[in-house]
């Protein structure tokens, strides 16, 4: 695991086959939510993003990578891409009940983006 920041230690087997997210995640209000999205090999340099909304056509980007591995933060939300493991990590700090809802992990590409939905549930603190 040389050269990998400690936050990536949980991942032992890179999937790198398909766009995969958990169907649903839950966390307590006030805590930090971590959400992982695996993507297929070959999309390492593509822009990844998390967006929020009921459908893929109505969702608004919350945060995006701009195709690089460096973490990017927007308020309480950050995103980080690990090209080695083909995984994007979304972190939401100080989770509130207003953060609950439908999110999508997306990979920008020509034509239709690769997108998979995940439901975020927030348990009152």
DRENDO-884790 format. One record per residue: x, y, z of N, C-alpha, C, CB in turn; residue number from 1. Coordinates in nm, 3 decimals. Atoms other than C-alpha are relative to their C-alpha. Glycine has a CB too. Example, Ala and Ser with C-alpha at 12.3 -4.5 7.8 and 13.67 -1.06 7.14 Angstrom:
2
NODE      nx      ny      nz     cax     cay     caz      cx      cy      cz     cbx     cby     cbz   i
NODE   0.089  -0.119   0.000   1.230  -0.450   0.780   0.090   0.120   0.000  -0.099   0.003   0.125   1
NODE  -0.082  -0.119  -0.006   1.367  -0.106   0.714  -0.077   0.109   0.073   0.041   0.046  -0.142   2
end
This chain:
125
NODE      nx      ny      nz     cax     cay     caz      cx      cy      cz     cbx     cby     cbz   i
NODE   0.083  -0.120   0.000   0.000   0.000   0.000   0.088   0.126   0.000  -0.095   0.000   0.122   1
NODE  -0.088  -0.117   0.001   0.291   0.236  -0.058  -0.060   0.113  -0.084   0.138  -0.037  -0.054   2
NODE   0.043  -0.116   0.076   0.204   0.586  -0.169  -0.149   0.025   0.004   0.043  -0.016  -0.140   3
NODE   0.145  -0.020  -0.007  -0.165   0.551  -0.084  -0.031   0.069   0.134  -0.077  -0.136  -0.013   4
NODE   0.035  -0.067  -0.125  -0.308   0.793   0.171  -0.084  -0.094   0.086  -0.076   0.132  -0.028   5
NODE   0.064   0.093  -0.093  -0.451   0.621   0.481  -0.148  -0.022  -0.030   0.015   0.049   0.141   6
NODE   0.143   0.011   0.026  -0.810   0.688   0.373  -0.038  -0.107  -0.101  -0.051   0.129  -0.045   7
NODE   0.032   0.099   0.103  -0.781   0.435   0.091   0.028  -0.143   0.046   0.079   0.029  -0.127   8
NODE  -0.041   0.132  -0.047  -0.665   0.142   0.308  -0.111  -0.103   0.004   0.058   0.013   0.133   9
NODE   0.115   0.091  -0.007  -1.018  -0.008   0.324  -0.020  -0.078  -0.128  -0.125   0.078   0.030  10
NODE   0.028   0.065   0.128  -1.001  -0.106  -0.040   0.112  -0.096  -0.035  -0.017   0.105  -0.111  11
NODE  -0.103   0.100   0.028  -0.818  -0.432  -0.105  -0.007  -0.051  -0.143  -0.011  -0.115   0.096  12
NODE   0.015   0.054   0.135  -0.961  -0.551  -0.437  -0.060   0.105  -0.093  -0.088  -0.126   0.002  13
NODE   0.056  -0.095   0.095  -0.995  -0.295  -0.713  -0.103  -0.070  -0.089   0.110   0.064  -0.085  14
NODE   0.102   0.059   0.085  -1.312  -0.361  -0.909   0.031   0.035  -0.145  -0.143   0.049   0.041  15
NODE  -0.042  -0.049   0.132  -1.243  -0.149  -1.217  -0.073  -0.067  -0.117   0.149  -0.020  -0.017  16
NODE   0.074   0.070   0.105  -1.511  -0.335  -1.415  -0.122   0.077  -0.046  -0.041  -0.136   0.048  17
NODE   0.125  -0.067   0.031  -1.830  -0.132  -1.397  -0.019   0.115   0.097  -0.121  -0.098   0.005  18
NODE   0.033  -0.108  -0.093  -1.980   0.176  -1.235  -0.085  -0.061   0.111  -0.074   0.119  -0.071  19
NODE   0.066   0.066  -0.112  -2.078   0.052  -0.888  -0.009   0.094   0.120   0.076  -0.130   0.039  20
NODE   0.019  -0.074  -0.125  -2.227   0.236  -0.590  -0.094  -0.082   0.087  -0.058   0.145  -0.027  21
NODE   0.101   0.068  -0.083  -2.416   0.108  -0.288  -0.138   0.055  -0.035   0.031   0.018   0.152  22
NODE   0.136  -0.048   0.031  -2.793   0.132  -0.343  -0.044   0.104   0.102  -0.100  -0.116  -0.002  23
NODE   0.045  -0.088  -0.108  -2.837   0.305  -0.007   0.107   0.007   0.107  -0.134  -0.049   0.060  24
NODE  -0.090  -0.016  -0.115  -2.619   0.445   0.270  -0.071   0.084   0.104   0.137   0.065  -0.043  25
NODE   0.059  -0.083  -0.104  -2.715   0.589   0.604   0.107   0.039   0.099  -0.116  -0.073   0.071  26
NODE  -0.093  -0.050  -0.099  -2.533   0.796   0.862  -0.077   0.090   0.095   0.119   0.076  -0.067  27
NODE   0.068  -0.084  -0.099  -2.619   0.996   1.172   0.023   0.149  -0.028   0.049  -0.035   0.141  28
NODE  -0.014  -0.146   0.010  -2.682   1.370   1.166   0.119   0.042   0.087  -0.131   0.073   0.044  29
NODE  -0.116  -0.048  -0.074  -2.367   1.554   1.276   0.127  -0.078  -0.029  -0.028  -0.005   0.146  30
NODE  -0.118   0.079   0.031  -2.136   1.276   1.158   0.046   0.026  -0.144  -0.029  -0.150   0.020  31
NODE  -0.052  -0.013   0.136  -1.930   1.248   0.839  -0.043  -0.120  -0.082   0.154   0.013   0.001  32
NODE   0.042   0.106   0.091  -2.076   1.048   0.553   0.109  -0.025  -0.103  -0.134   0.036  -0.070  33
NODE  -0.095   0.036   0.106  -1.835   0.861   0.324  -0.071  -0.093  -0.097   0.129  -0.067   0.058  34
NODE   0.071   0.075   0.103  -1.968   0.726  -0.003   0.098  -0.032  -0.111  -0.123   0.080  -0.054  35
NODE  -0.097   0.042   0.101  -1.765   0.523  -0.254  -0.069  -0.041  -0.129   0.085  -0.114   0.051  36
NODE   0.053   0.032   0.132  -1.822   0.481  -0.625   0.115  -0.054  -0.084  -0.066   0.126  -0.068  37
NODE  -0.104   0.060   0.083  -1.614   0.241  -0.835  -0.035   0.019  -0.146   0.016  -0.151   0.032  38
NODE   0.026  -0.020   0.143  -1.574   0.299  -1.209   0.090  -0.092  -0.083   0.024   0.147  -0.040  39
NODE  -0.076   0.094   0.084  -1.442   0.094  -1.504   0.140   0.051  -0.033  -0.076  -0.029  -0.129  40
NODE  -0.136  -0.031   0.046  -1.073   0.083  -1.596  -0.011   0.074  -0.134   0.088  -0.131  -0.015  41
NODE   0.004  -0.075   0.124  -1.002   0.333  -1.875  -0.060   0.138   0.018  -0.078  -0.077  -0.104  42
NODE   0.062  -0.131  -0.027  -1.194   0.623  -1.718   0.077   0.081   0.104  -0.144  -0.020   0.047  43
NODE  -0.077  -0.068  -0.106  -0.917   0.729  -1.479   0.008   0.151  -0.021   0.140  -0.057   0.007  44
NODE  -0.023  -0.143   0.025  -0.856   1.067  -1.647  -0.128   0.079  -0.024   0.092   0.017  -0.118  45
NODE   0.126  -0.070   0.025  -1.225   1.146  -1.699  -0.048   0.074   0.124  -0.108  -0.100  -0.046  46
NODE   0.056  -0.076  -0.111  -1.412   1.397  -1.486  -0.108  -0.082   0.071  -0.058   0.134  -0.051  47
NODE   0.101   0.069  -0.080  -1.610   1.233  -1.201  -0.076   0.104   0.080   0.065  -0.108   0.094  48
NODE   0.077  -0.095  -0.079  -1.888   1.403  -1.012  -0.107  -0.070   0.081  -0.064   0.106  -0.089  49
NODE   0.119   0.041  -0.075  -2.164   1.361  -0.756  -0.104   0.105  -0.027   0.028  -0.016   0.154  50
NODE   0.106  -0.097   0.016  -2.494   1.520  -0.833  -0.120  -0.047   0.079  -0.035   0.019  -0.150  51
NODE   0.114   0.026  -0.086  -2.821   1.539  -0.649  -0.129   0.028  -0.075   0.007   0.085   0.128  52
NODE   0.128  -0.018   0.066  -3.174   1.493  -0.782  -0.069  -0.133  -0.021   0.019   0.072  -0.133  53
NODE   0.080   0.122   0.012  -3.453   1.245  -0.843   0.033  -0.079  -0.126  -0.147   0.034   0.000  54
NODE  -0.030   0.071   0.124  -3.353   1.163  -1.202   0.134   0.046  -0.057  -0.111   0.020  -0.104  55
NODE  -0.131  -0.033   0.056  -3.031   1.162  -1.404  -0.004   0.130  -0.079   0.050  -0.112  -0.088  56
NODE   0.008  -0.120   0.082  -3.160   1.447  -1.619  -0.026   0.126   0.081  -0.108  -0.016  -0.103  57
NODE   0.033  -0.118  -0.080  -3.262   1.673  -1.332   0.100   0.020   0.114  -0.140  -0.012   0.056  58
NODE  -0.087  -0.014  -0.116  -2.966   1.631  -1.102   0.103   0.111  -0.019   0.072  -0.132   0.028  59
NODE  -0.093  -0.113   0.000  -2.737   1.919  -1.009   0.130  -0.043   0.065  -0.061   0.123   0.073  60
NODE  -0.130   0.040  -0.054  -2.364   1.869  -0.954   0.023   0.063   0.137   0.112   0.040  -0.096  61
NODE  -0.034  -0.045  -0.135  -2.263   1.891  -0.590   0.149   0.030   0.005  -0.041  -0.107   0.107  62
NODE  -0.145  -0.013  -0.002  -1.889   1.847  -0.646   0.056  -0.086  -0.113   0.061  -0.043   0.140  63
NODE  -0.060   0.076   0.110  -1.659   1.726  -0.927   0.152   0.001   0.007  -0.046   0.055  -0.134  64
NODE  -0.145   0.018  -0.012  -1.299   1.612  -0.978   0.083   0.077  -0.102   0.032  -0.144  -0.013  65
NODE  -0.074  -0.059   0.112  -1.200   1.790  -1.301   0.109  -0.094  -0.051   0.063   0.134   0.043  66
NODE  -0.092   0.098   0.059  -1.024   1.467  -1.403   0.129  -0.024   0.075   0.032   0.042  -0.135  67
NODE  -0.125   0.017  -0.075  -0.753   1.486  -1.136  -0.022  -0.074   0.131   0.063   0.136   0.028  68
NODE   0.009   0.075  -0.125  -0.674   1.288  -0.822  -0.005   0.090   0.124   0.116  -0.095   0.012  69
NODE  -0.002  -0.090  -0.115  -0.629   1.591  -0.595  -0.142   0.020   0.055   0.062   0.137  -0.038  70
NODE   0.134  -0.019  -0.058  -0.920   1.624  -0.351  -0.053   0.139  -0.030   0.003  -0.024   0.152  71
NODE   0.064  -0.130   0.021  -1.166   1.904  -0.422  -0.111   0.015   0.102  -0.054   0.014  -0.145  72
NODE   0.099  -0.023  -0.103  -1.386   2.061  -0.160  -0.092   0.115  -0.038   0.067   0.029   0.134  73
NODE   0.097  -0.107   0.018  -1.702   2.268  -0.180  -0.086   0.003   0.125  -0.087  -0.020  -0.130  74
NODE   0.072  -0.004  -0.127  -1.829   2.368   0.161   0.027  -0.124   0.082  -0.150   0.016  -0.023  75
NODE  -0.014   0.120  -0.083  -1.894   2.055   0.369   0.023  -0.126  -0.083  -0.124  -0.019   0.086  76
NODE  -0.006   0.115   0.089  -1.862   1.830   0.064   0.135  -0.006  -0.070  -0.114   0.006  -0.103  77
NODE  -0.125   0.014   0.075  -1.542   1.689  -0.086  -0.004  -0.128  -0.083   0.122  -0.001   0.095  78
NODE  -0.008   0.115   0.090  -1.455   1.445  -0.362   0.147  -0.031  -0.024  -0.074   0.028  -0.136  79
NODE  -0.137   0.041   0.031  -1.139   1.244  -0.425  -0.003  -0.124  -0.088   0.081  -0.027   0.130  80
NODE  -0.005   0.109   0.097  -1.050   1.012  -0.711   0.131  -0.076   0.018  -0.014   0.053  -0.146  81
NODE  -0.121   0.082  -0.001  -0.805   0.722  -0.680   0.007  -0.075  -0.132   0.000  -0.099   0.122  82
NODE  -0.013   0.063   0.130  -0.691   0.625  -1.030   0.048  -0.145   0.010   0.096   0.080  -0.087  83
NODE  -0.052   0.136  -0.017  -0.510   0.315  -0.901  -0.115  -0.099   0.024   0.101  -0.006   0.117  84
NODE   0.108   0.090  -0.039  -0.826   0.166  -0.751  -0.131   0.028  -0.072  -0.022   0.011   0.148  85
NODE   0.122  -0.035   0.075  -1.080   0.325  -0.992  -0.116   0.027   0.094  -0.038  -0.113  -0.098  86
NODE   0.108  -0.029  -0.095  -1.282   0.464  -0.704  -0.003   0.149   0.033   0.018  -0.083   0.129  87
NODE   0.020  -0.140  -0.037  -1.427   0.804  -0.622  -0.062   0.002   0.140  -0.092   0.074  -0.105  88
NODE   0.048  -0.011  -0.138  -1.482   0.899  -0.258  -0.069   0.135   0.018   0.117  -0.016   0.101  89
NODE   0.075  -0.121  -0.034  -1.752   1.150  -0.161  -0.006   0.008   0.151  -0.144   0.001  -0.063  90
NODE   0.008  -0.020  -0.144  -1.734   1.294   0.190  -0.088   0.120   0.029   0.141   0.018   0.061  91
NODE   0.085  -0.110  -0.044  -2.005   1.506   0.351   0.019   0.016   0.149  -0.151  -0.024  -0.037  92
NODE  -0.025  -0.024  -0.141  -1.905   1.659   0.684  -0.123   0.059   0.067   0.121   0.093   0.019  93
NODE   0.108  -0.058  -0.080  -2.147   1.753   0.962  -0.135  -0.021  -0.068   0.025   0.150   0.024  94
NODE   0.121   0.038   0.073  -2.432   1.568   0.794  -0.126   0.055   0.067  -0.009  -0.152  -0.010  95
NODE   0.128  -0.047  -0.055  -2.779   1.720   0.835  -0.113  -0.072  -0.072  -0.015   0.156  -0.016  96
NODE   0.114   0.071   0.059  -3.125   1.582   0.763  -0.033   0.055  -0.138  -0.123   0.009   0.091  97
NODE   0.023  -0.060   0.132  -3.141   1.823   0.467   0.087  -0.065  -0.108   0.028   0.151   0.005  98
NODE  -0.089   0.065   0.097  -2.860   1.618   0.304  -0.059  -0.132  -0.052   0.138  -0.027   0.062  99
NODE   0.060   0.127   0.041  -3.085   1.311   0.275  -0.061   0.013  -0.139  -0.107  -0.047   0.102 100
NODE   0.063  -0.003   0.131  -3.211   1.218  -0.071   0.074  -0.083  -0.102  -0.011   0.140  -0.048 101
NODE  -0.057   0.077   0.111  -3.109   1.085  -0.412   0.124   0.069  -0.055  -0.103  -0.019  -0.111 102
NODE  -0.126  -0.049   0.058  -2.751   1.127  -0.535   0.039  -0.091  -0.115   0.114   0.007   0.108 103
NODE  -0.050   0.079   0.113  -2.579   1.007  -0.850   0.150   0.014  -0.007  -0.066   0.045  -0.133 104
NODE  -0.142  -0.003   0.032  -2.219   0.912  -0.910   0.007   0.005  -0.152   0.078  -0.125   0.059 105
NODE  -0.006  -0.014   0.145  -2.129   1.025  -1.261   0.141   0.006  -0.054  -0.075   0.122  -0.042 106
NODE  -0.127  -0.012   0.073  -1.844   0.992  -1.510  -0.034   0.068  -0.132   0.070  -0.141  -0.023 107
NODE   0.027  -0.075   0.123  -1.845   1.253  -1.786   0.066  -0.068  -0.119   0.048   0.145   0.012 108
NODE  -0.057   0.056   0.122  -1.796   1.115  -2.135  -0.083   0.046  -0.119   0.006  -0.156   0.007 109
NODE   0.075  -0.035   0.120  -1.903   1.173  -2.494  -0.131  -0.078  -0.001   0.083  -0.030  -0.129 110
NODE   0.130   0.067  -0.002  -2.271   1.090  -2.541  -0.058   0.008   0.140   0.013  -0.148  -0.044 111
NODE   0.058  -0.001  -0.133  -2.447   0.990  -2.221   0.105  -0.034   0.106  -0.116  -0.100   0.008 112
NODE  -0.091   0.028  -0.111  -2.250   1.007  -1.897  -0.034  -0.136   0.062  -0.006   0.113   0.107 113
NODE   0.026   0.117  -0.084  -2.208   0.691  -1.692  -0.056   0.054   0.131   0.132  -0.088   0.022 114
NODE   0.059  -0.048  -0.124  -2.437   0.742  -1.392  -0.068  -0.113   0.075  -0.101   0.112  -0.028 115
NODE   0.069   0.099  -0.085  -2.556   0.529  -1.099  -0.055   0.072   0.123   0.097  -0.116   0.041 116
NODE   0.063  -0.068  -0.113  -2.798   0.636  -0.824   0.030  -0.065   0.134  -0.148   0.006  -0.021 117
NODE  -0.012   0.051  -0.137  -2.758   0.602  -0.448  -0.089   0.087   0.089   0.150   0.002   0.050 118
NODE   0.087  -0.073  -0.093  -3.003   0.697  -0.172   0.074   0.022   0.131  -0.133  -0.079   0.024 119
NODE  -0.063  -0.034  -0.127  -2.865   0.878   0.132  -0.108   0.021   0.105   0.089   0.128  -0.015 120
NODE   0.093  -0.017  -0.113  -3.057   0.840   0.457   0.075   0.059   0.118  -0.067  -0.135   0.039 121
NODE  -0.063  -0.062  -0.117  -2.984   1.052   0.762  -0.083  -0.033   0.124   0.012   0.155  -0.018 122
NODE   0.064   0.038  -0.126  -3.062   0.916   1.108   0.016   0.118   0.096   0.063  -0.133   0.060 123
NODE  -0.015  -0.112  -0.095  -3.140   1.193   1.362   0.108  -0.029   0.104  -0.134   0.029   0.070 124
NODE  -0.116   0.018  -0.089  -2.836   1.246   1.587  -0.042  -0.030   0.144   0.087   0.124  -0.002 125
end
